[in-house]
């Protein structure tokens, strides 16, 4: 905390200068963020931030008020007080475009407060009890099938593999809900469910997921900040990524680098659906390696041990069931392949629809846009029936989820018309489409970027 002798009121220009010092790497430069016109020195807090360091680093020197309110409970203000460094002059719109974005944000804040007062952020206990039990029922059904017929029927092995794959996908959606603290007022109860459904049932680390996902929410589709669109050298989603990747190649790149640049990335639409098949096992490996290397997101040794124990138990149970209840080695591999690929496709197809193929924003442009506008223009809503809502875990209301991430999924459809109406009022592009059209938009984006990669490849070599 700053002493009383230090300056306690800052202009926006002064805050920008302090932020520039940090960006330039000046000795003793401190990291500041603005929340509700107050300046906070988070230099010593970044590594201990419960939501991960990356999300804070993307907002150093910026007004993080809307991000803070979207992702934190009221109790977080108590922690903020320890890092108070002074007051900041209110922000002033500087041009018509910024004013429109600011006016839209102001009404979105009013809508958020109104919805909180009307109970839209309160979850239904019965709904989530049903969701958890019905999801666990998928796993139970798969295990019963394997126990009864796994040693005698290949068809039973296939069916069980599909059920386990869907079970893992649905665990992912539930873990996502609990990790956003949509369900319980007591956040520790949400974390318990995340570790059970995420680490143990699904095999994905809570800490790995939170570190990525919180940053994604804070800087959605912002190039260089959002980890969800940083998938080079496997897939390139925009011209920024393509230019950056090819620009990073040395004058004499290695065999692998040249192979990817010349023979792989210019043809990414051809292998895109094959990549989705291995998405689940790739994420599971990444999450395990994250915990082994970095530990838990809170730096707690106890949580690290708990996560590693749950991840180990996940794979131990999966292996035990596979070996004990399936009659042949070939069917064991078949079960592994089907369960992994079904989850890969069921997760990745949904993830791609959320934001891929939507505008990617430069860091410079993002600084001139309000949080709410960024969330809307980079998201894609998907019109579906009740089965589609279940399959996508409510993420088909992606725009509503991003402007109100703590709202329970069962209320997102109710607020969609309200959000859409405000977007129309302020001429903020709101994209609503079908599952098939959205998938085609994703493929079209990959095709546009691969053509650019082809040109850059020919220029480079």
C-alpha positions as CSV (number, residue, x, y, z in Angstrom):
1,X,0.0,0.0,0.0
2,X,1.3,3.4,-0.8
3,X,2.2,5.8,2.0
4,X,0.1,9.0,2.6
5,X,3.0,11.1,1.3
6,X,2.6,9.7,-2.2
7,X,0.3,11.2,-4.8
8,X,-3.3,10.0,-4.3
9,X,-5.0,11.5,-7.4
10,X,-4.1,10.7,-11.0
11,X,-5.2,11.8,-14.4
12,X,-5.7,9.2,-17.1
13,X,-2.6,10.5,-18.8
14,X,-0.5,9.9,-15.7
15,X,-1.8,6.4,-15.4
16,X,-1.0,5.8,-19.1
17,X,2.6,7.0,-18.4
18,X,2.9,4.6,-15.5
19,X,1.7,1.8,-17.6
20,X,4.1,2.6,-20.4
21,X,7.0,2.4,-17.9
22,X,5.9,-1.1,-17.1
23,X,5.6,-2.0,-20.8
24,X,9.1,-0.6,-21.4
25,X,10.5,-2.7,-18.6
26,X,11.9,0.2,-16.6
27,X,13.5,-0.8,-13.3
28,X,11.2,-0.5,-10.4
29,X,8.2,0.1,-12.7
30,X,5.0,-1.0,-11.0
31,X,1.9,-2.7,-12.4
32,X,-1.4,-0.7,-12.0
33,X,-5.0,-1.3,-12.9
34,X,-8.0,0.9,-12.6
35,X,-11.3,-0.2,-11.1
36,X,-14.2,2.1,-10.5
37,X,-12.0,5.2,-10.9
38,X,-9.5,3.9,-8.3
39,X,-5.9,3.0,-8.9
40,X,-4.5,-0.3,-7.6
41,X,-0.9,-1.3,-7.4
42,X,-1.0,-5.1,-8.2
43,X,2.7,-5.6,-8.7
44,X,3.0,-7.9,-5.7
45,X,-0.4,-9.5,-6.2
46,X,-0.1,-10.7,-9.8
47,X,1.5,-14.1,-9.1
48,X,-0.9,-14.7,-6.3
49,X,-4.1,-13.7,-8.1
50,X,-6.6,-16.6,-7.7
51,X,-7.7,-16.2,-11.3
52,X,-4.2,-16.5,-12.7
53,X,-1.4,-14.0,-13.5
54,X,-2.1,-13.9,-17.2
55,X,-5.5,-12.2,-16.9
56,X,-4.1,-9.4,-14.8
57,X,-1.2,-8.8,-17.1
58,X,-3.5,-8.2,-20.0
59,X,-5.1,-5.3,-18.2
60,X,-2.1,-3.5,-16.7
61,X,-2.5,0.2,-17.0
62,X,-6.1,-0.2,-18.2
63,X,-9.6,0.3,-16.8
64,X,-10.6,-3.2,-15.7
65,X,-13.8,-2.2,-14.0
66,X,-16.2,-4.2,-16.2
67,X,-13.9,-7.2,-16.3
68,X,-13.7,-7.1,-12.5
69,X,-17.4,-6.9,-12.0
70,X,-18.1,-9.6,-14.5
71,X,-15.8,-12.1,-12.8
72,X,-15.7,-11.3,-9.1
73,X,-18.0,-11.3,-6.1
74,X,-18.6,-8.3,-3.9
75,X,-16.2,-9.7,-1.3
76,X,-13.3,-9.2,-3.7
77,X,-13.4,-5.5,-2.9
78,X,-12.0,-6.3,0.6
79,X,-8.9,-7.7,-1.0
80,X,-8.6,-4.8,-3.4
81,X,-8.4,-2.4,-0.5
82,X,-4.9,-3.7,0.4
83,X,-3.6,-2.5,-3.0
84,X,-5.2,0.9,-3.2
85,X,-2.8,3.6,-4.7
86,X,-5.1,6.5,-5.3
87,X,-8.1,7.9,-7.2
88,X,-8.3,8.4,-10.9
89,X,-10.2,11.0,-12.8
90,X,-13.3,9.7,-14.6
91,X,-12.9,8.6,-18.2
92,X,-14.2,10.9,-20.9
93,X,-15.4,9.7,-24.4
94,X,-13.2,11.3,-27.0
95,X,-15.1,10.7,-30.3
96,X,-18.4,9.5,-31.7
97,X,-17.4,5.8,-32.0
98,X,-16.0,5.7,-28.5
99,X,-19.1,7.6,-27.2
100,X,-21.4,5.0,-28.8
101,X,-19.4,2.2,-27.2
102,X,-19.4,3.9,-23.8
103,X,-23.1,4.6,-24.0
104,X,-23.8,0.9,-24.8
105,X,-21.6,-0.2,-21.9
106,X,-23.4,2.2,-19.6
107,X,-26.8,0.6,-20.5
108,X,-25.3,-2.9,-20.2
109,X,-24.2,-2.1,-16.7
110,X,-27.7,-0.8,-15.8
111,X,-29.1,-4.0,-17.3
112,X,-26.7,-6.1,-15.3
113,X,-27.7,-4.4,-12.0
114,X,-31.4,-4.7,-12.9
115,X,-31.1,-8.4,-13.7
116,X,-29.2,-9.0,-10.4
117,X,-32.0,-7.3,-8.5
118,X,-34.6,-9.4,-10.3
119,X,-32.8,-12.7,-9.4
120,X,-31.5,-13.7,-12.9
121,X,-28.1,-14.4,-11.3
122,X,-29.6,-16.8,-8.8
123,X,-29.3,-20.4,-9.8
124,X,-31.9,-23.2,-9.5
125,X,-30.7,-25.9,-7.1
126,X,-33.1,-28.4,-8.6
127,X,-31.7,-27.7,-12.1
128,X,-28.1,-28.3,-11.2
129,X,-28.9,-31.4,-9.1
130,X,-30.7,-32.8,-12.2
131,X,-27.8,-31.8,-14.4
132,X,-25.1,-33.4,-12.2
133,X,-27.1,-36.6,-11.6
134,X,-28.2,-37.1,-15.2
135,X,-24.6,-36.5,-16.4
136,X,-23.2,-39.0,-13.9
137,X,-25.9,-41.4,-15.2
138,X,-24.2,-41.4,-18.6
139,X,-21.1,-42.7,-17.0
140,X,-23.0,-45.3,-15.0
141,X,-24.8,-46.5,-18.1
142,X,-21.5,-46.9,-19.9
143,X,-20.0,-48.8,-17.0
144,X,-23.0,-51.2,-16.8
145,X,-22.8,-51.9,-20.5
146,X,-19.1,-52.7,-20.2
147,X,-19.5,-54.8,-17.1
148,X,-22.3,-56.9,-18.7
149,X,-21.2,-57.2,-22.3
150,X,-17.7,-55.7,-22.6
151,X,-16.0,-59.0,-22.9
152,X,-18.4,-60.5,-25.4
153,X,-19.6,-57.7,-27.7
154,X,-17.7,-55.2,-29.8
155,X,-20.9,-53.3,-30.3
156,X,-21.2,-52.8,-26.5
157,X,-17.7,-51.5,-26.4
158,X,-18.5,-49.0,-29.1
159,X,-21.7,-47.9,-27.4
160,X,-19.9,-47.5,-24.1
161,X,-17.2,-45.5,-25.7
162,X,-19.7,-43.1,-27.2
163,X,-21.4,-42.7,-23.8
164,X,-18.2,-42.0,-22.0
165,X,-17.2,-39.5,-24.6
166,X,-20.5,-37.6,-24.2
167,X,-20.2,-37.9,-20.4
168,X,-16.8,-36.2,-20.5
169,X,-18.2,-33.4,-22.7
170,X,-21.2,-32.8,-20.4
171,X,-18.8,-32.8,-17.4
172,X,-16.9,-30.1,-19.2
173,X,-20.0,-27.9,-19.5
174,X,-20.9,-28.4,-15.8
175,X,-17.3,-27.8,-14.7
176,X,-17.5,-24.6,-16.7
177,X,-20.7,-23.5,-14.9
178,X,-19.3,-24.2,-11.5
179,X,-15.9,-22.6,-12.3
180,X,-17.8,-19.4,-13.2
181,X,-19.5,-19.6,-9.8
182,X,-22.9,-19.7,-11.3
183,X,-24.4,-22.2,-8.9
184,X,-23.5,-21.7,-5.3
185,X,-23.2,-18.4,-3.4
186,X,-20.3,-20.1,-1.4
187,X,-17.6,-20.1,-4.0
188,X,-15.7,-22.9,-2.2
189,X,-18.6,-25.3,-3.0
190,X,-18.3,-24.4,-6.7
191,X,-14.6,-25.2,-6.6
192,X,-15.2,-28.6,-5.0
193,X,-17.6,-29.5,-7.8
194,X,-15.1,-28.2,-10.4
195,X,-12.4,-30.4,-9.1
196,X,-14.8,-33.4,-8.9
197,X,-16.3,-33.0,-12.4
198,X,-13.3,-31.4,-14.1
199,X,-10.2,-33.1,-12.6
200,X,-11.6,-36.4,-11.5
201,X,-14.4,-37.1,-13.9
202,X,-13.2,-35.3,-17.0
203,X,-9.4,-35.4,-16.5
204,X,-8.9,-31.6,-17.1
205,X,-7.0,-29.6,-14.5
206,X,-9.0,-26.8,-12.8
207,X,-5.9,-24.6,-12.6
208,X,-4.9,-25.1,-16.3
209,X,-8.5,-24.3,-17.4
210,X,-8.9,-21.2,-15.2
211,X,-5.6,-19.7,-16.2
212,X,-6.6,-20.0,-19.9
213,X,-10.3,-19.3,-19.6
214,X,-10.2,-16.2,-17.3
215,X,-7.7,-14.6,-19.7
216,X,-10.0,-15.5,-22.6
217,X,-13.0,-13.8,-21.0
218,X,-11.0,-10.7,-20.1
219,X,-9.5,-10.3,-23.6
220,X,-11.8,-12.2,-26.0
221,X,-10.3,-12.6,-29.5
222,X,-7.7,-9.9,-28.8
223,X,-4.6,-10.9,-30.7
224,X,-1.6,-11.6,-28.4
225,X,-3.8,-11.8,-25.3
226,X,-6.5,-14.5,-25.8
227,X,-4.9,-17.9,-25.5
228,X,-7.9,-19.6,-27.2
229,X,-6.9,-18.2,-30.6
230,X,-3.2,-18.9,-30.1
231,X,-3.0,-22.3,-31.7
232,X,0.0,-21.9,-34.0
233,X,1.6,-23.8,-35.6
234,X,-1.3,-26.2,-35.8
235,X,-4.1,-23.8,-36.8
236,X,-4.1,-20.0,-37.7
237,X,-7.3,-18.1,-37.2
238,X,-6.6,-14.7,-38.5
239,X,-4.2,-12.5,-40.5
240,X,-2.4,-11.3,-37.4
241,X,-1.5,-14.9,-36.4
242,X,-0.4,-15.8,-39.9
243,X,1.8,-12.7,-40.3
244,X,3.2,-13.2,-36.9
245,X,4.0,-16.9,-37.4
246,X,5.6,-16.5,-40.8
247,X,7.4,-13.3,-39.6
248,X,8.9,-15.3,-36.8
249,X,10.6,-17.8,-39.0
250,X,14.4,-17.5,-39.3
251,X,16.2,-17.0,-42.5
252,X,17.0,-20.6,-42.4
253,X,14.2,-22.3,-40.4
254,X,14.5,-25.9,-39.2
255,X,13.1,-28.8,-41.0
256,X,9.9,-28.9,-38.9
257,X,9.3,-25.2,-39.2
258,X,9.7,-25.2,-42.9
259,X,7.5,-28.3,-43.2
260,X,4.7,-26.6,-41.2
261,X,5.0,-23.3,-43.1
262,X,5.1,-24.8,-46.6
263,X,3.2,-28.1,-46.4
264,X,0.8,-27.9,-43.5
265,X,-0.6,-24.5,-42.6
266,X,-1.5,-23.5,-46.2
267,X,-3.9,-26.5,-46.2
268,X,-5.4,-26.3,-42.8
269,X,-9.0,-26.8,-44.0
270,X,-8.0,-30.3,-45.2
271,X,-6.9,-31.5,-41.7
272,X,-9.1,-29.4,-39.5
273,X,-11.6,-32.1,-38.7
274,X,-8.8,-34.7,-38.1
275,X,-7.3,-32.3,-35.5
276,X,-10.5,-32.1,-33.6
277,X,-10.4,-35.9,-33.0
278,X,-7.2,-35.5,-30.9
279,X,-8.3,-32.4,-29.1
280,X,-9.5,-34.1,-25.9
281,X,-6.3,-36.1,-25.3
282,X,-4.2,-33.1,-26.2
283,X,-6.0,-30.9,-23.6
284,X,-5.8,-33.7,-21.0
285,X,-2.0,-33.9,-21.5
286,X,-1.6,-30.1,-21.5
287,X,-3.5,-29.8,-18.2
288,X,-1.5,-32.5,-16.5
289,X,1.8,-31.0,-17.6
290,X,0.6,-27.6,-16.4
291,X,0.0,-28.8,-12.8
292,X,3.2,-30.8,-12.8
293,X,5.2,-27.7,-14.0
294,X,3.4,-24.7,-12.4
295,X,1.3,-26.3,-9.6
296,X,-2.2,-25.0,-8.8
297,X,-3.4,-21.6,-9.9
298,X,-3.5,-20.4,-6.2
299,X,0.1,-21.7,-5.6
300,X,-1.3,-23.8,-2.8
301,X,0.6,-27.1,-2.3
302,X,-2.5,-28.6,-0.9
303,X,-4.6,-27.8,-4.0
304,X,-1.7,-29.0,-6.3
305,X,-1.6,-32.3,-4.5
306,X,-5.4,-32.6,-4.6
307,X,-5.5,-31.9,-8.3
308,X,-2.7,-34.3,-9.1
309,X,-4.5,-37.0,-7.0
310,X,-7.8,-36.4,-8.9
311,X,-6.1,-36.5,-12.3
312,X,-4.2,-39.7,-11.4
313,X,-7.4,-41.2,-10.1
314,X,-9.2,-40.3,-13.3
315,X,-6.7,-42.2,-15.5
316,X,-6.4,-45.1,-13.0
317,X,-10.2,-45.6,-13.0
318,X,-10.3,-45.3,-16.8
319,X,-7.5,-47.8,-17.2
320,X,-8.9,-50.2,-14.6
321,X,-12.4,-50.3,-16.3
322,X,-10.8,-50.7,-19.7
323,X,-8.6,-53.6,-18.7
324,X,-11.0,-55.4,-16.4
325,X,-14.3,-55.2,-18.4
326,X,-13.2,-55.4,-22.0
327,X,-12.3,-58.8,-23.4
328,X,-9.6,-58.2,-26.0
329,X,-6.7,-55.8,-26.5
330,X,-8.0,-54.6,-29.8
331,X,-11.4,-53.7,-28.2
332,X,-9.5,-51.9,-25.4
333,X,-7.8,-49.7,-28.0
334,X,-11.1,-49.3,-29.8
335,X,-12.8,-48.1,-26.5
336,X,-9.9,-45.7,-25.9
337,X,-10.1,-44.3,-29.4
338,X,-13.9,-43.9,-29.5
339,X,-14.2,-42.2,-26.1
340,X,-11.3,-39.8,-26.8
341,X,-12.5,-38.8,-30.3
342,X,-16.1,-38.5,-29.4
343,X,-15.2,-36.0,-26.7
344,X,-12.7,-34.3,-28.9
345,X,-15.4,-33.6,-31.6
346,X,-18.2,-32.8,-29.1
347,X,-16.1,-30.3,-27.3
348,X,-14.1,-28.7,-30.1
349,X,-17.0,-28.3,-32.5
350,X,-18.7,-26.2,-29.9
351,X,-15.6,-24.3,-28.9
352,X,-15.0,-23.4,-32.5
353,X,-18.5,-22.0,-32.9
354,X,-18.1,-19.7,-29.9
355,X,-15.6,-17.3,-31.3
356,X,-13.6,-18.8,-34.2
357,X,-14.4,-17.0,-37.5
358,X,-15.5,-13.9,-35.6
359,X,-13.5,-10.7,-35.7
360,X,-10.0,-10.8,-34.1
361,X,-9.0,-7.4,-32.6
362,X,-5.6,-5.9,-32.3
363,X,-4.5,-4.8,-28.8
364,X,-4.4,-1.2,-30.0
365,X,-8.0,-1.3,-31.2
366,X,-9.2,-3.1,-28.1
367,X,-7.9,-0.3,-25.9
368,X,-10.4,2.0,-27.6
369,X,-13.4,-0.4,-27.2
370,X,-15.5,-1.0,-24.1
371,X,-15.5,-4.5,-22.5
372,X,-19.1,-5.1,-23.4
373,X,-18.7,-4.2,-27.1
374,X,-15.7,-6.6,-27.4
375,X,-17.7,-9.4,-25.9
376,X,-20.6,-8.9,-28.2
377,X,-18.8,-8.4,-31.6
378,X,-16.4,-11.4,-31.0
379,X,-19.1,-13.9,-30.0
380,X,-21.5,-16.0,-32.0
381,X,-24.9,-17.1,-30.8
382,X,-26.3,-20.3,-32.2
383,X,-30.1,-20.9,-32.6
384,X,-30.9,-24.5,-31.5
385,X,-33.7,-26.6,-30.0
386,X,-33.8,-28.1,-26.6
387,X,-31.5,-31.0,-27.6
388,X,-29.0,-28.4,-29.0
389,X,-29.1,-26.4,-25.8
390,X,-28.2,-29.6,-23.9
391,X,-25.5,-30.6,-26.4
392,X,-23.8,-27.2,-26.3
393,X,-24.2,-26.8,-22.6
394,X,-25.7,-23.4,-22.9
395,X,-22.7,-22.1,-24.8
396,X,-24.9,-21.4,-27.8
397,X,-25.9,-18.3,-25.8
398,X,-22.2,-17.3,-26.1
399,X,-22.8,-13.5,-26.2
400,X,-25.0,-13.5,-23.2
401,X,-22.6,-15.7,-21.3
402,X,-19.7,-13.4,-22.1
403,X,-21.4,-10.2,-21.0
404,X,-22.8,-12.0,-17.9
405,X,-20.4,-14.9,-17.2
406,X,-21.7,-15.5,-13.7
407,X,-25.3,-15.9,-14.8
408,X,-26.6,-19.5,-14.6
409,X,-27.0,-21.1,-18.0
410,X,-30.7,-21.7,-17.5
411,X,-31.4,-18.0,-17.5
412,X,-29.3,-17.0,-20.6
413,X,-32.1,-17.6,-23.0
414,X,-34.4,-15.3,-21.0
415,X,-32.0,-12.4,-21.2
416,X,-31.0,-12.9,-24.9
417,X,-33.8,-10.6,-26.2
418,X,-32.8,-7.8,-23.8
419,X,-29.1,-8.0,-24.9
420,X,-30.0,-8.2,-28.5
421,X,-32.3,-5.1,-28.2
422,X,-29.6,-3.0,-26.7
423,X,-27.2,-4.1,-29.4
424,X,-29.7,-3.0,-32.1
425,X,-30.2,0.3,-30.3
426,X,-26.5,1.2,-30.4
427,X,-25.8,-0.5,-33.7
428,X,-23.5,-3.1,-32.1
429,X,-23.2,-6.1,-34.4
430,X,-24.9,-9.1,-32.8
431,X,-24.3,-12.3,-34.7
432,X,-26.9,-15.0,-34.4
433,X,-26.8,-18.1,-36.7
434,X,-27.4,-21.8,-37.0
435,X,-25.0,-24.7,-36.1
436,X,-24.3,-25.5,-39.8
437,X,-23.9,-21.9,-40.9
438,X,-21.6,-21.2,-38.0
439,X,-19.4,-24.2,-38.8
440,X,-19.2,-23.1,-42.4
441,X,-18.1,-19.6,-41.2
442,X,-15.3,-21.3,-39.2
443,X,-14.2,-23.2,-42.3
444,X,-14.4,-20.1,-44.5
445,X,-12.1,-18.2,-42.0
446,X,-9.6,-21.1,-42.1
447,X,-9.7,-21.0,-45.9
448,X,-9.1,-17.2,-46.0
449,X,-6.1,-17.5,-43.6
450,X,-4.7,-20.5,-45.4
451,X,-4.6,-18.6,-48.7
452,X,-2.6,-15.8,-46.9
453,X,-0.3,-18.5,-45.4
454,X,0.3,-19.8,-48.9
455,X,1.3,-16.4,-50.2
456,X,3.5,-15.8,-47.2
457,X,5.1,-19.2,-47.6
458,X,6.0,-18.6,-51.2
459,X,7.4,-15.2,-50.2
460,X,9.5,-16.7,-47.4
461,X,10.9,-19.6,-49.4
